[in-house]
Amino acid sequence: WVGILGALYHRTRTGEGQLVDVSLLESVIPVLDGLPLWSSVGGVVPSRNGHLHPMGVPGYGTFKCIDRHIIVAATGPSFARLILDVLERDDLFPPPEITDQAAFQPYALQIVEAIQNWLKDMNADVAITHLWKHRVPGELIRDVGEIWQDSQLQSRGMFWDYETPELGKFKAIGSPLHLSKTPPDLRNSPPACGEHNLEILKNLLGYADEQITDLIAAGIWSINE
């Protein structure tokens, strides 16, 4: 989309069109954030460390409650609130002034253990409510089936109602774009296989009924009644 917008802006300014070439592989690389720079600048390749933050941030990771997993994303001031107000572990704050990552690791593991101990006998909803109460970022880790009940997505109109003869009525993903003047809307449900074959053959390609019958008889084309 950004590439198309850039090309349209260039056309508006110069009157020239251009080819927009985008690959799926290249589109994924920016999602890696700054991790590739670790190797290109510092010669460090991030290793696997489970569900914890790749930079060893102890208050940022995935943790297990009684019923499900949650993610805690406490950094900066929210990290202090996590330690002091949520965990009530004055003995773990402030963090030691250590710049070496390896030397910092024992302290980070203490924080992770404290969070895990706090959550091990707690339901996820209770944990999130407590985190939010103290302004510590956290959220439930949801599965795909739960997105349909998400109140924010519902209020944003992310789900559209579809209906097809084969499936009946069902909900599908809408558009994440919200334009004030020209909002996207659903004009038609997705066509069934071959639904418009007859219309295309007769009205657009000018085929006679006899030609269409011959194509169907030969198995070249089908008409979805």
KOLMIGU-162047 format. One record per atom (N, C-alpha, C, O): y, z, x; residue in one letter. Coordinates in steps of 0.1 Angstrom, whole numbers, padded with zeros to 4 digits, always signed. Example, Ala and Ser with C-alpha at 12.3 -4.5 7.8 and 13.67 -1.06 7.14 Angstrom:
// KOLMIGU-162047
-0057+0078+0132A/-0045+0078+0123A/-0033+0078+0132A/-0033+0085+0142A/-0022+0071+0128S/-0011+0071+0137S/+0000+0079+0129S/+0011+0080+0134S/
//
This chain:
// KOLMIGU-162047
-0012+0000+0008W/+0000+0000+0000W/+0013+0000+0009W/+0022-0008+0006W/+0013+0008+0019V/+0024+0009+0028V/+0026-0005+0035V/+0037-0009+0036V/+0015-0011+0039G/+0016-0024+0045G/+0022-0034+0036G/+0030-0042+0040G/+0017-0034+0023I/+0023-0043+0013I/+0037-0041+0011I/+0045-0051+0010I/+0041-0028+0010L/+0056-0025+0008L/+0064-0030+0020L/+0075-0036+0018L/+0059-0028+0032G/+0066-0033+0044G/+0067-0048+0044G/+0078-0053+0047G/+0057-0055+0040A/+0057-0070+0039A/+0067-0074+0029A/+0074-0084+0031A/+0067-0068+0017L/+0076-0071+0006L/+0091-0069+0011L/+0100-0077+0008L/+0093-0058+0018Y/+0107-0055+0023Y/+0111-0066+0033Y/+0123-0070+0033Y/+0102-0069+0041H/+0105-0080+0051H/+0108-0093+0044H/+0117-0100+0048H/+0100-0096+0034R/+0103-0109+0026R/+0117-0108+0020R/+0124-0118+0019R/+0120-0096+0014T/+0133-0095+0007T/+0145-0098+0017T/+0155-0104+0014T/+0143-0093+0030R/+0153-0094+0040R/+0154-0108+0046R/+0165-0113+0048R/+0142-0114+0048T/+0142-0127+0056T/+0137-0139+0048T/+0139-0150+0052T/+0130-0136+0036G/+0125-0147+0029G/+0111-0152+0034G/+0106-0162+0029G/+0106-0145+0044E/+0093-0149+0050E/+0082-0140+0045E/+0084-0128+0044E/+0071-0146+0042G/+0059-0138+0039G/+0051-0136+0052G/+0054-0141+0063G/+0040-0128+0051Q/+0032-0125+0063Q/+0018-0120+0058Q/+0017-0116+0047Q/+0009-0120+0067L/-0005-0116+0065L/-0005-0100+0067L/+0000-0096+0077L/-0011-0093+0057V/-0013-0079+0059V/-0027-0077+0062V/-0036-0079+0053V/-0030-0072+0074D/-0044-0071+0079D/-0047-0056+0080D/-0041-0050+0089D/-0056-0050+0072V/-0060-0036+0073V/-0075-0035+0072V/-0081-0041+0064V/-0080-0027+0082S/-0095-0025+0082S/-0098-0011+0077S/-0090-0002+0079S/-0110-0009+0071L/-0114+0004+0067L/-0115+0014+0079L/-0112+0026+0078L/-0121+0009+0090L/-0123+0017+0102L/-0109+0023+0107L/-0108+0035+0110L/-0099+0014+0109E/-0086+0018+0114E/-0079+0028+0104E/-0072+0036+0108E/-0082+0026+0091S/-0076+0035+0081S/-0081+0049+0082S/-0074+0059+0078S/-0093+0051+0087V/-0099+0064+0088V/-0094+0072+0100V/-0093+0084+0099V/-0091+0065+0111I/-0087+0072+0123I/-0075+0082+0121I/-0076+0093+0127I/-0064+0078+0114P/-0053+0088+0113P/-0057+0100+0106P/-0051+0111+0107P/-0068+0100+0098V/-0073+0112+0091V/-0078+0123+0100V/-0078+0134+0097V/-0081+0118+0113L/-0085+0128+0123L/-0074+0137+0128L/-0076+0145+0136L/-0062+0134+0123D/-0050+0142+0127D/-0048+0141+0142D/-0048+0130+0147D/-0046+0152+0149G/-0043+0152+0163G/-0055+0153+0172G/-0053+0154+0184G/-0067+0154+0166L/-0078+0157+0174L/-0081+0146+0185L/-0085+0150+0196L/-0079+0133+0182P/-0081+0123+0193P/-0072+0125+0205P/-0076+0122+0216P/-0060+0131+0202L/-0051+0133+0214L/-0056+0144+0223L/-0052+0144+0235L/-0064+0153+0218W/-0070+0163+0227W/-0077+0156+0239W/-0076+0161+0250W/-0084+0145+0236S/-0092+0139+0246S/-0083+0129+0255S/-0084+0129+0267S/-0074+0122+0248S/-0065+0113+0255S/-0055+0120+0264S/-0051+0114+0275S/-0050+0131+0260V/-0039+0138+0267V/-0045+0149+0276V/-0042+0151+0288V/-0054+0158+0270G/-0059+0169+0277G/-0073+0168+0282G/-0077+0177+0289G/-0080+0157+0279G/-0093+0156+0283G/-0103+0165+0277G/-0114+0168+0282G/-0099+0170+0265V/-0108+0180+0258V/-0114+0173+0245V/-0106+0167+0237V/-0127+0173+0244V/-0133+0168+0232V/-0138+0180+0223V/-0146+0188+0228V/-0132+0181+0211P/-0135+0192+0202P/-0150+0193+0200P/-0156+0182+0197P/-0156+0204+0201S/-0170+0206+0198S/-0172+0211+0184S/-0163+0216+0177S/-0185+0211+0180R/-0188+0217+0167R/-0187+0232+0167R/-0191+0238+0176R/-0181+0237+0156N/-0179+0252+0155N/-0181+0256+0141N/-0174+0265+0136N/-0190+0250+0134G/-0193+0254+0120G/-0181+0251+0111G/-0176+0240+0111G/-0178+0260+0103H/-0167+0258+0093H/-0154+0264+0097H/-0144+0265+0089H/-0153+0267+0110L/-0140+0273+0115L/-0131+0262+0120L/-0135+0251+0122L/-0118+0266+0121H/-0108+0257+0126H/-0111+0252+0140H/-0115+0260+0148H/-0109+0239+0142P/-0113+0233+0156P/-0104+0239+0167P/-0109+0239+0179P/-0093+0244+0164M/-0084+0250+0174M/-0086+0265+0176M/-0079+0272+0183M/-0097+0271+0169G/-0100+0285+0170G/-0090+0294+0163G/-0090+0306+0166G/-0083+0289+0153V/-0074+0298+0145V/-0083+0307+0136V/-0090+0302+0127V/-0083+0320+0139P/-0093+0328+0132P/-0092+0330+0117P/-0101+0333+0110P/-0079+0329+0112G/-0077+0331+0098G/-0078+0318+0090G/-0073+0317+0079G/-0083+0307+0096Y/-0084+0294+0089Y/-0098+0289+0090Y/-0103+0285+0100Y/-0105+0289+0079G/-0119+0285+0079G/-0125+0286+0065G/-0119+0290+0055G/-0138+0284+0065T/-0146+0285+0052T/-0154+0297+0053T/-0160+0300+0063T/-0154+0305+0042F/-0161+0318+0041F/-0169+0319+0028F/-0165+0313+0018F/-0180+0327+0029K/-0189+0328+0018K/-0186+0341+0010K/-0186+0352+0016K/-0185+0339-0003C/-0184+0350-0012C/-0198+0352-0019C/-0208+0345-0015C/-0199+0361-0029I/-0212+0363-0035I/-0217+0350-0042I/-0228+0346-0041I/-0208+0343-0049D/-0212+0332-0058D/-0209+0318-0052D/-0215+0309-0056D/-0200+0317-0042R/-0196+0304-0037R/-0188+0306-0025R/-0184+0317-0021R/-0184+0295-0019H/-0176+0295-0007H/-0161+0293-0010H/-0158+0286-0021H/-0152+0298-0002I/-0138+0296-0003I/-0133+0292+0010I/-0139+0293+0020I/-0121+0286+0010I/-0114+0283+0023I/-0101+0292+0023I/-0094+0294+0014I/-0099+0298+0035V/-0087+0306+0038V/-0079+0299+0048V/-0085+0294+0058V/-0066+0298+0046A/-0058+0290+0055A/-0046+0298+0060A/-0034+0294+0057A/-0049+0309+0066A/-0038+0318+0070A/-0033+0316+0085A/-0041+0318+0094A/-0021+0311+0086T/-0015+0309+0099T/-0001+0315+0099T/+0005+0316+0088T/+0005+0318+0110G/+0018+0323+0111G/+0020+0336+0103G/+0012+0345+0104G/+0031+0337+0095P/+0033+0349+0087P/+0022+0352+0078P/+0019+0364+0075P/+0016+0342+0072S/+0005+0345+0063S/-0007+0352+0070S/-0015+0359+0064S/-0009+0349+0083F/-0020+0355+0091F/-0017+0370+0092F/-0027+0378+0090F/-0005+0374+0094A/-0001+0389+0094A/-0004+0395+0080A/-0010+0406+0080A/-0001+0388+0070R/-0004+0394+0056R/-0019+0395+0054R/-0023+0404+0047R/-0026+0385+0059L/-0041+0386+0057L/-0046+0398+0064L/-0054+0405+0058L/-0042+0401+0077I/-0048+0412+0084I/-0043+0425+0079I/-0051+0435+0077I/-0030+0426+0076L/-0024+0439+0073L/-0026+0443+0058L/-0029+0454+0054L/-0023+0433+0049D/-0023+0436+0035D/-0036+0433+0028D/-0040+0441+0019D/-0043+0423+0032V/-0056+0419+0025V/-0067+0427+0031V/-0075+0434+0024V/-0069+0426+0044L/-0080+0433+0051L/-0077+0447+0054L/-0086+0455+0056L/-0064+0450+0055E/-0060+0464+0058E/-0066+0469+0071E/-0072+0479+0072E/-0065+0460+0081R/-0070+0463+0095R/-0058+0463+0105R/-0056+0454+0112R/-0051+0474+0104D/-0040+0476+0114D/-0045+0475+0128D/-0037+0471+0137D/-0057+0478+0131D/-0062+0478+0145D/-0064+0464+0150D/-0066+0462+0162D/-0063+0454+0141L/-0065+0440+0146L/-0052+0432+0147L/-0051+0420+0149L/-0041+0439+0146F/-0028+0433+0146F/-0018+0441+0154F/-0018+0453+0153F/-0009+0435+0162P/-0008+0420+0165P/-0019+0414+0173P/-0026+0422+0180P/-0020+0401+0173P/-0030+0395+0182P/-0027+0397+0197P/-0015+0399+0200P/-0037+0397+0205P/-0034+0398+0220P/-0026+0386+0225P/-0028+0375+0220P/-0018+0389+0234E/-0010+0378+0240E/-0018+0371+0251E/-0016+0373+0263E/-0027+0362+0246I/-0036+0355+0255I/-0034+0340+0253I/-0035+0335+0242I/-0031+0332+0264T/-0029+0318+0262T/-0042+0310+0265T/-0044+0299+0260T/-0052+0316+0272D/-0064+0310+0274D/-0073+0311+0262D/-0076+0321+0257D/-0078+0299+0257Q/-0086+0298+0245Q/-0099+0306+0246Q/-0103+0313+0237Q/-0106+0305+0258A/-0118+0312+0260A/-0116+0328+0259A/-0124+0335+0254A/-0105+0332+0265A/-0103+0347+0265A/-0099+0352+0251A/-0100+0364+0248A/-0093+0343+0243F/-0089+0346+0230F/-0101+0347+0220F/-0100+0353+0209F/-0112+0341+0224Q/-0123+0339+0215Q/-0129+0353+0210Q/-0132+0353+0198Q/-0130+0363+0218P/-0136+0376+0212P/-0127+0381+0201P/-0133+0387+0191P/-0114+0380+0203Y/-0105+0385+0192Y/-0107+0377+0179Y/-0107+0382+0168Y/-0108+0364+0181A/-0109+0355+0170A/-0122+0358+0162A/-0122+0358+0150A/-0133+0361+0169L/-0146+0364+0163L/-0145+0377+0155L/-0151+0379+0145L/-0137+0387+0160Q/-0134+0399+0153Q/-0128+0397+0139Q/-0132+0403+0129Q/-0118+0388+0139I/-0111+0384+0127I/-0121+0378+0117I/-0121+0381+0105I/-0129+0368+0122V/-0138+0361+0114V/-0148+0371+0108V/-0151+0370+0096V/-0153+0380+0116E/-0162+0390+0111E/-0156+0399+0100E/-0162+0403+0090E/-0143+0403+0102A/-0136+0411+0093A/-0135+0404+0079A/-0136+0410+0069A/-0131+0391+0080I/-0130+0384+0067I/-0143+0382+0060I/-0144+0384+0048I/-0154+0380+0068Q/-0167+0378+0062Q/-0172+0391+0055Q/-0178+0391+0044Q/-0169+0402+0062N/-0173+0415+0056N/-0165+0419+0044N/-0170+0425+0034N/-0153+0414+0043W/-0144+0417+0032W/-0149+0409+0020W/-0149+0414+0008W/-0154+0397+0022L/-0158+0388+0011L/-0173+0389+0007L/-0176+0384-0004L/-0181+0395+0015K/-0196+0394+0013K/-0200+0400-0001K/-0210+0396-0006K/-0193+0410-0006D/-0196+0416-0019D/-0186+0413-0030D/-0185+0421-0039D/-0179+0402-0028M/-0168+0398-0038M/-0171+0385-0044M/-0175+0375-0037M/-0167+0383-0056N/-0167+0370-0063N/-0156+0362-0058N/-0145+0367-0055N/-0157+0349-0057A/-0147+0340-0052A/-0134+0341-0060A/-0124+0341-0054A/-0135+0341-0073D/-0123+0341-0081D/-0115+0354-0078D/-0102+0354-0077D/-0122+0365-0076V/-0115+0378-0073V/-0108+0377-0060V/-0097+0381-0058V/-0115+0371-0050A/-0110+0370-0036A/-0097+0361-0036A/-0087+0365-0030A/-0098+0350-0043I/-0086+0341-0044I/-0074+0348-0050I/-0063+0347-0046I/-0077+0355-0061T/-0066+0362-0068T/-0059+0372-0058T/-0047+0374-0058T/-0067+0379-0051H/-0062+0389-0041H/-0054+0382-0030H/-0044+0387-0026H/-0059+0371-0025L/-0052+0364-0014L/-0039+0359-0019L/-0029+0361-0013L/-0039+0353-0031W/-0026+0348-0037W/-0016+0359-0039W/-0004+0358-0038W/-0021+0371-0043K/-0013+0382-0046K/-0004+0386-0034K/+0007+0390-0035K/-0011+0384-0022H/-0004+0387-0009H/+0001+0375-0002H/+0004+0375+0010H/+0002+0364-0010R/+0008+0351-0004R/+0000+0346+0008R/+0006+0342+0018R/-0013+0347+0007V/-0021+0341+0017V/-0028+0329+0012V/-0035+0330+0001V/-0026+0317+0018P/-0032+0305+0012P/-0048+0306+0012P/-0054+0309+0022P/-0053+0302+0001G/-0068+0301-0001G/-0071+0294-0014G/-0063+0293-0023G/-0083+0289-0014E/-0088+0282-0026E/-0103+0281-0027E/-0110+0282-0017E/-0108+0279-0039L/-0122+0277-0041L/-0126+0264-0035L/-0118+0254-0036L/-0138+0263-0030I/-0143+0250-0025I/-0152+0245-0037I/-0162+0250-0041I/-0147+0234-0043R/-0153+0229-0055R/-0162+0217-0052R/-0161+0210-0042R/-0171+0215-0061D/-0180+0203-0060D/-0173+0192-0069D/-0164+0195-0077D/-0179+0180-0068V/-0173+0169-0075V/-0173+0171-0090V/-0164+0166-0097V/-0183+0177-0095G/-0184+0179-0110G/-0173+0188-0115G/-0171+0188-0128G/-0167+0196-0107E/-0157+0205-0111E/-0142+0200-0112E/-0133+0206-0118E/-0140+0188-0107I/-0127+0183-0107I/-0122+0180-0121I/-0110+0180-0123I/-0131+0177-0130W/-0126+0174-0144W/-0120+0186-0151W/-0113+0184-0161W/-0123+0198-0146Q/-0117+0210-0153Q/-0105+0215-0145Q/-0100+0225-0149Q/-0101+0208-0135D/-0090+0213-0127D/-0077+0212-0135D/-0073+0201-0139D/-0070+0223-0137S/-0058+0223-0145S/-0047+0215-0140S/-0039+0209-0147S/-0045+0215-0127Q/-0034+0207-0121Q/-0037+0192-0123Q/-0028+0185-0126Q/-0049+0188-0120L/-0052+0174-0122L/-0051+0169-0137L/-0046+0158-0140L/-0055+0178-0146Q/-0054+0175-0160Q/-0039+0174-0164Q/-0035+0165-0171Q/-0031+0183-0159S/-0016+0183-0163S/-0009+0171-0157S/+0001+0166-0162S/-0014+0166-0145R/-0008+0154-0139R/-0013+0141-0145R/-0009+0130-0141R/-0023+0142-0154G/-0028+0130-0161G/-0036+0121-0151G/-0036+0109-0152G/-0044+0128-0143M/-0052+0121-0133M/-0065+0114-0140M/-0071+0106-0134M/-0069+0119-0151F/-0081+0114-0158F/-0077+0105-0170F/-0069+0109-0178F/-0084+0094-0170W/-0081+0084-0181W/-0094+0083-0190W/-0105+0084-0184W/-0092+0081-0203D/-0103+0079-0212D/-0108+0065-0212D/-0099+0056-0215D/-0120+0062-0210Y/-0126+0049-0210Y/-0136+0048-0222Y/-0141+0058-0227Y/-0139+0036-0226E/-0150+0034-0236E/-0156+0020-0233E/-0149+0010-0233E/-0169+0020-0232T/-0176+0007-0231T/-0188+0007-0240T/-0193+0018-0244T/-0193-0004-0244P/-0204-0005-0253P/-0217+0002-0247P/-0225+0008-0255P/-0218+0001-0234E/-0230+0006-0228E/-0230+0022-0226E/-0239+0028-0229E/-0218+0027-0222L/-0217+0041-0219L/-0210+0049-0230L/-0210+0062-0230L/-0203+0043-0239G/-0196+0050-0249G/-0183+0055-0243G/-0177+0049-0234G/-0178+0067-0248K/-0166+0072-0243K/-0169+0081-0231K/-0178+0089-0231K/-0160+0080-0221F/-0162+0089-0209F/-0148+0089-0201F/-0139+0081-0204F/-0147+0099-0193K/-0135+0100-0185K/-0137+0094-0171K/-0148+0095-0165K/-0127+0088-0165A/-0127+0083-0152A/-0114+0086-0144A/-0105+0091-0150A/-0115+0083-0131I/-0103+0086-0123I/-0092+0077-0126I/-0094+0065-0127I/-0080+0082-0128G/-0068+0074-0131G/-0061+0070-0118G/-0067+0069-0108G/-0048+0069-0119S/-0040+0066-0107S/-0032+0078-0102S/-0027+0085-0110S/-0032+0080-0089P/-0024+0091-0083P/-0009+0088-0082P/-0001+0096-0079P/-0005+0075-0086L/+0009+0071-0085L/+0016+0075-0098L/+0011+0072-0109L/+0027+0081-0097H/+0035+0085-0109H/+0049+0079-0107H/+0058+0084-0100H/+0051+0067-0113L/+0064+0060-0113L/+0073+0064-0125L/+0067+0063-0136L/+0085+0067-0123S/+0094+0071-0134S/+0097+0060-0144S/+0098+0062-0156S/+0098+0048-0138K/+0102+0036-0147K/+0090+0028-0151K/+0090+0023-0162K/+0080+0026-0142T/+0068+0018-0146T/+0055+0025-0143T/+0048+0022-0133T/+0053+0036-0150P/+0040+0044-0148P/+0028+0035-0151P/+0028+0027-0160P/+0017+0037-0142P/+0005+0029-0145P/-0001+0034-0158P/-0001+0046-0161P/-0008+0025-0165D/-0015+0028-0177D/-0028+0020-0178D/-0030+0011-0171D/-0036+0024-0187L/-0049+0018-0189L/-0048+0007-0200L/-0046+0011-0212L/-0049-0005-0197R/-0048-0016-0207R/-0061-0020-0212R/-0063-0022-0224R/-0071-0021-0204N/-0084-0024-0208N/-0095-0016-0200N/-0093-0013-0189N/-0106-0014-0207S/-0117-0008-0200S/-0123-0018-0190S/-0121-0030-0192S/-0131-0014-0180P/-0137-0023-0171P/-0146-0033-0178P/-0153-0029-0187P/-0145-0046-0175P/-0154-0055-0182P/-0168-0054-0179P/-0172-0050-0168P/-0177-0056-0188A/-0191-0056-0186A/-0195-0069-0178A/-0187-0078-0178A/-0207-0069-0172C/-0211-0081-0164C/-0212-0093-0174C/-0220-0093-0183C/-0205-0103-0170G/-0205-0115-0178G/-0197-0115-0191G/-0199-0124-0199G/-0190-0105-0194E/-0183-0103-0207E/-0173-0115-0210E/-0172-0119-0221E/-0167-0120-0199H/-0157-0130-0202H/-0161-0144-0197H/-0153-0153-0196H/-0174-0145-0195N/-0179-0158-0190N/-0176-0170-0199N/-0171-0180-0195N/-0179-0167-0212L/-0177-0178-0222L/-0162-0182-0223L/-0158-0193-0223L/-0153-0172-0223E/-0139-0174-0223E/-0134-0182-0211E/-0126-0191-0213E/-0139-0179-0200I/-0135-0186-0188I/-0140-0200-0188I/-0133-0209-0184I/-0153-0202-0191L/-0158-0215-0191L/-0151-0225-0201L/-0148-0236-0198L/-0149-0220-0213K/-0143-0228-0223K/-0128-0230-0222K/-0122-0241-0222K/-0121-0218-0221N/-0106-0219-0221N/-0099-0222-0208N/-0089-0228-0207N/-0105-0217-0197L/-0099-0220-0184L/-0105-0232-0177L/-0098-0239-0170L/-0118-0234-0178L/-0124-0245-0170L/-0127-0257-0179L/-0130-0268-0174L/-0125-0255-0192G/-0126-0267-0201G/-0140-0272-0203G/-0142-0284-0206G/-0150-0264-0202Y/-0164-0268-0204Y/-0167-0270-0219Y/-0162-0263-0228Y/-0174-0280-0222A/-0178-0283-0236A/-0190-0274-0239A/-0197-0269-0230A/-0193-0273-0252D/-0204-0264-0257D/-0217-0269-0251D/-0225-0260-0247D/-0219-0282-0250E/-0232-0287-0245E/-0233-0284-0230E/-0244-0280-0226E/-0223-0284-0223Q/-0223-0281-0208Q/-0227-0266-0206Q/-0235-0262-0198Q/-0221-0258-0215I/-0224-0243-0214I/-0238-0240-0217I/-0245-0232-0211I/-0243-0247-0228T/-0257-0245-0232T/-0267-0249-0221T/-0277-0243-0218T/-0263-0260-0214D/-0272-0265-0203D/-0272-0255-0191D/-0282-0252-0185D/-0260-0249-0188L/-0259-0239-0177L/-0268-0227-0181L/-0274-0221-0172L/-0267-0222-0193I/-0275-0211-0197I/-0290-0214-0197I/-0297-0205-0192I/-0293-0225-0202A/-0308-0229-0201A/-0313-0230-0187A/-0325-0227-0185A/-0305-0234-0178A/-0309-0235-0164A/-0309-0222-0157A/-0313-0221-0145A/-0304-0211-0163G/-0303-0198-0157G/-0292-0197-0147G/-0291-0187-0139G/-0282-0207-0147I/-0271-0206-0138I/-0260-0197-0142I/-0254-0190-0134I/-0259-0195-0155W/-0248-0187-0161W/-0254-0180-0173W/-0263-0184-0179W/-0248-0168-0176S/-0253-0161-0188S/-0240-0157-0196S/-0229-0155-0190S/-0242-0156-0209I/-0232-0152-0218I/-0235-0138-0223I/-0245-0136-0230I/-0226-0129-0221N/-0228-0115-0225N/-0222-0114-0239N/-0210-0112-0240N/-0230-0114-0250E/-0225-0114-0263E/-0219-0100-0267E/-0214-0098-0278E/
//
